[in-house]
Amino acid sequence: MVKKQKKLDKKRRRERKTNYKKRLILLKGNCARFVVRKTNRYIIMQITESKHAQDKVLCSVNTKELLKYGWSENKKGSLKSVSAAYLGGLLLGKKVKDIKKVILDSGLIPSTKGSRIYACVKGIADSGIEINYDEKVLPSEERIKQIKDLDFDKIKEAINKK
């Protein structure tokens, strides 16, 4: 006997928060997930594991943390830029200790070539964590270093020293 699913079961789908088909595919991978979410001011990146469909956050980085590493206070409005996304991914990769491989979970954010999501992927890959991606979708080096009056290399060095 098949039980009909109640409307409450798909509440997150109706609110456009969860794509259950995509989530099921990610959970079947049995691998830690690299979760990227965009807000109006920041980019939030997390490494999560799922056990019995319950997510546990292992490590998290918000691009607001870049202010501690030398991001200029007057450039605070650009903490959701491609540069901030790359440096945030690099920082998360340096923070996480025992994870060697992750898969990308972009949620409901559309996949666009050269976007901030792929800047995060490039950052975490440059930190030494293995993640599958195509080189064609990554933003160019010029685009990553596009913010004027920002000492990008100095911030990158500070993160790498961590």
TAWO-V904523 format. One record per residue. N is the residue number from 1. RES is the residue in three letters. PSI is psi in radians with two decimals (* if undefined). OMEGA is omega in radians with two decimals (999 if undefined). Layout:
n=<N:N>
res=<RES:RES>
psi=<PSI:PSI>
omega=<OMEGA:OMEGA>
This chain:
n=<1:2:3:4:5:6:7:8:9:10:11:12:13:14:15:16:17:18:19:20:21:22:23:24:25:26:27:28:29:30:31:32:33:34:35:36:37:38:39:40:41:42:43:44:45:46:47:48:49:50:51:52:53:54:55:56:57:58:59:60:61:62:63:64:65:66:67:68:69:70:71:72:73:74:75:76:77:78:79:80:81:82:83:84:85:86:87:88:89:90:91:92:93:94:95:96:97:98:99:100:101:102:103:104:105:106:107:108:109:110:111:112:113:114:115:116:117:118:119:120:121:122:123:124:125:126:127:128:129:130:131:132:133:134:135:136:137:138:139:140:141:142:143:144:145:146:147:148:149:150:151:152:153:154:155:156:157:158:159:160:161:162>
res=<MET:VAL:LYS:LYS:GLN:LYS:LYS:LEU:ASP:LYS:LYS:ARG:ARG:ARG:GLU:ARG:LYS:THR:ASN:TYR:LYS:LYS:ARG:LEU:ILE:LEU:LEU:LYS:GLY:ASN:CYS:ALA:ARG:PHE:VAL:VAL:ARG:LYS:THR:ASN:ARG:TYR:ILE:ILE:MET:GLN:ILE:THR:GLU:SER:LYS:HIS:ALA:GLN:ASP:LYS:VAL:LEU:CYS:SER:VAL:ASN:THR:LYS:GLU:LEU:LEU:LYS:TYR:GLY:TRP:SER:GLU:ASN:LYS:LYS:GLY:SER:LEU:LYS:SER:VAL:SER:ALA:ALA:TYR:LEU:GLY:GLY:LEU:LEU:LEU:GLY:LYS:LYS:VAL:LYS:ASP:ILE:LYS:LYS:VAL:ILE:LEU:ASP:SER:GLY:LEU:ILE:PRO:SER:THR:LYS:GLY:SER:ARG:ILE:TYR:ALA:CYS:VAL:LYS:GLY:ILE:ALA:ASP:SER:GLY:ILE:GLU:ILE:ASN:TYR:ASP:GLU:LYS:VAL:LEU:PRO:SER:GLU:GLU:ARG:ILE:LYS:GLN:ILE:LYS:ASP:LEU:ASP:PHE:ASP:LYS:ILE:LYS:GLU:ALA:ILE:ASN:LYS:LYS>
psi=<2.20:2.21:2.31:2.46:2.35:2.80:-0.55:-0.47:-0.50:0.50:-0.76:-0.52:-0.74:-0.60:0.03:0.74:-0.48:2.33:1.76:-0.56:-0.81:-0.68:-0.72:-0.70:-0.75:-0.68:-0.54:-0.30:-0.28:0.80:2.70:2.55:2.46:1.79:2.22:2.20:2.44:2.43:-3.06:-0.42:-0.46:3.05:2.24:2.26:2.39:2.63:2.10:2.68:2.60:2.22:2.10:0.73:0.35:2.10:2.44:2.17:2.11:-0.67:2.55:2.55:2.39:2.47:-0.23:-0.45:-0.30:-0.35:-0.51:-0.37:0.18:0.10:2.26:2.36:-0.55:-0.14:0.36:-0.51:-0.24:0.41:0.09:0.31:3.06:-0.68:-0.80:-0.64:-0.78:-0.86:-0.59:-0.73:-0.70:-0.75:-0.75:-0.71:-0.61:-0.52:-0.71:2.38:-0.97:0.16:2.25:-0.47:2.42:2.84:2.58:2.31:1.74:-0.01:-2.32:0.13:2.23:2.55:1.99:2.33:2.28:0.26:3.10:-0.55:-0.76:-0.37:-0.68:-0.74:-0.76:-0.70:-0.79:-0.56:-0.67:-0.34:-0.15:0.02:2.38:2.22:2.38:2.27:2.87:2.31:-0.47:-0.43:-0.18:2.55:2.70:2.82:-0.66:-0.68:-0.63:-0.63:0.50:-0.37:2.14:2.71:0.48:2.18:1.40:-0.82:-0.61:-0.75:-0.72:-0.71:-0.74:-0.69:-0.75:-0.46:-0.41:*>
omega=<-3.13:-3.13:3.11:-3.13:-3.14:3.13:-3.12:-3.11:-3.10:-3.11:-3.12:3.08:3.11:3.13:-3.14:3.12:-3.05:2.98:-3.01:3.13:3.13:3.14:3.14:3.11:3.13:-3.13:3.12:-3.12:-3.13:-3.12:3.07:-3.11:3.04:-3.03:3.12:3.10:3.12:2.99:3.13:-3.06:-3.01:2.98:-3.13:3.13:-3.12:2.93:-3.11:3.03:3.11:3.02:-3.14:3.12:3.04:-3.10:3.07:-3.14:3.13:-3.13:-3.09:3.08:3.02:-3.11:3.06:3.13:3.14:3.09:3.11:-3.06:3.06:3.07:-3.07:-3.12:3.13:3.05:-3.08:3.14:-3.11:-3.14:3.03:-3.11:3.10:3.12:3.13:3.12:3.12:-3.11:3.07:3.07:3.09:3.13:3.11:3.12:3.11:-3.12:-3.05:-3.00:-2.92:3.13:-3.13:-3.09:3.11:3.00:-3.07:3.03:-3.10:3.11:-3.11:3.12:-3.12:-3.13:-3.12:-3.14:3.08:-3.07:-3.14:3.12:-3.12:2.98:3.05:3.13:3.12:3.12:-3.12:3.08:3.11:3.11:3.07:3.11:-3.10:3.10:-3.14:3.09:3.10:-3.12:-3.08:-3.05:-3.10:3.06:-3.12:3.11:3.13:-3.14:3.13:-3.11:-2.98:-3.06:-3.13:3.11:3.09:-3.14:-3.06:-3.08:3.12:3.11:3.14:3.09:3.13:3.11:-3.12:3.10:-3.09:999>
